[in-house]
Amino acid sequence: MSEVMQRAREIFKGAGFGSLDEAVFSFAMLLAKAKLSEFEEECGIFKRKYGDYEAFKRNAEGGEEENFVEWDDYLAWRFAEESRKFWMQEVMQLGALTTRV
């Protein structure tokens, strides 16, 4: 085992983790929750600005008049919404793994 991994193992053990796998799992969950929070916040900003996502999406995609600011916001919100859903799924899947142990 490398010196780096040995040191990491000691740090995690000192922090109360029973194994390196447990520490990695905990870190993965922390990361997934942080990403979820980041995209929830971004979606919230757009929701406060425009209201309902689906209504805004329909308007942006089907609008007869081009509004570049709203189109840019729509693309950013769509990315944030898709990312929020992805990270929510990751958190749920990781959470499901903890119930099996």
URNOR-V556500 format. One record per residue. N is the residue number from 0. RES is the residue in one letter. PHI is phi in degrees with one decimal (none if undefined). Layout:
# URNOR-V556500
N_RES_PHI / N_RES_PHI
This chain:
# URNOR-V556500
0_M_none / 1_S_-68.7 / 2_E_-61.4 / 3_V_-62.8 / 4_M_-66.4 / 5_Q_-63.1 / 6_R_-63.9 / 7_A_-61.0 / 8_R_-59.7 / 9_E_-64.6 / 10_I_-64.5 / 11_F_-64.5 / 12_K_-63.0 / 13_G_-64.5 / 14_A_-87.0 / 15_G_100.0 / 16_F_-82.0 / 17_G_-76.8 / 18_S_-154.1 / 19_L_-65.6 / 20_D_-60.5 / 21_E_-62.8 / 22_A_-66.5 / 23_V_-63.9 / 24_F_-60.0 / 25_S_-61.9 / 26_F_-66.2 / 27_A_-61.8 / 28_M_-65.0 / 29_L_-59.8 / 30_L_-63.3 / 31_A_-62.3 / 32_K_-66.9 / 33_A_-65.5 / 34_K_-65.8 / 35_L_-59.0 / 36_S_-60.2 / 37_E_-58.9 / 38_F_-77.5 / 39_E_-64.0 / 40_E_-63.4 / 41_E_-63.7 / 42_C_-62.1 / 43_G_-61.8 / 44_I_-61.6 / 45_F_-67.8 / 46_K_-62.5 / 47_R_-66.3 / 48_K_-80.2 / 49_Y_-118.4 / 50_G_92.0 / 51_D_-70.5 / 52_Y_-62.2 / 53_E_-62.6 / 54_A_-65.4 / 55_F_-64.4 / 56_K_-60.9 / 57_R_-59.6 / 58_N_-66.4 / 59_A_-68.5 / 60_E_-77.8 / 61_G_-112.5 / 62_G_-64.4 / 63_E_-80.8 / 64_E_-104.2 / 65_E_-74.8 / 66_N_-131.0 / 67_F_-65.9 / 68_V_-64.8 / 69_E_-66.2 / 70_W_-64.1 / 71_D_-62.1 / 72_D_-64.2 / 73_Y_-60.1 / 74_L_-62.8 / 75_A_-66.3 / 76_W_-67.4 / 77_R_-59.6 / 78_F_-61.9 / 79_A_-63.6 / 80_E_-66.6 / 81_E_-64.9 / 82_S_-67.5 / 83_R_-59.9 / 84_K_-64.0 / 85_F_-60.1 / 86_W_-71.0 / 87_M_-62.7 / 88_Q_-63.1 / 89_E_-62.1 / 90_V_-62.3 / 91_M_-64.6 / 92_Q_-66.9 / 93_L_-64.1 / 94_G_-61.6 / 95_A_-65.6 / 96_L_-66.7 / 97_T_-70.6 / 98_T_-76.6 / 99_R_-82.8 / 100_V_-80.5
